[in-house]
Amino acid sequence: MIRKGIVMKLYKGFQDEYQRRHSEIWPEMVDMIHEYGAKNYSIFLDEKTNILFGYLEIENEEKWNESAETRICQKWWAYMKDIMETNPDNSPVSTDLKEVFHMD
């Protein structure tokens, strides 16, 4: 199992909307996330900076990267682009974090 940490940026004033959209996450999005080998997925918000910290566990990096090409992922990105920083392809601007400590 690979542990991943990422950071993203939410636009100011969209904290409640971001949380609402995720509380109503589409079942087909959840299915895709599991199908591409991810579990134990959490997103945290620093309310002072609007920085989002995502944590998830994946089975395989290459397989997880392929999830970006799915129709449902592309649809989700388009749905979220108005409330967070995104790239030209609508993917969230994100930075992978390097794990420097882990303890079970």
Buried (B, 14 or more C-beta within 10 A) or exposed (E): EEEBBBBBBBEEEBBEBBEEBEEEEEEBBEEBBEEBBBEEBEBEBEEEEBEBBBBBEBEEEEEBEEBEEBEBBBBBBEEBBEBBBBEEEBBBEBEEBEEEEEEE
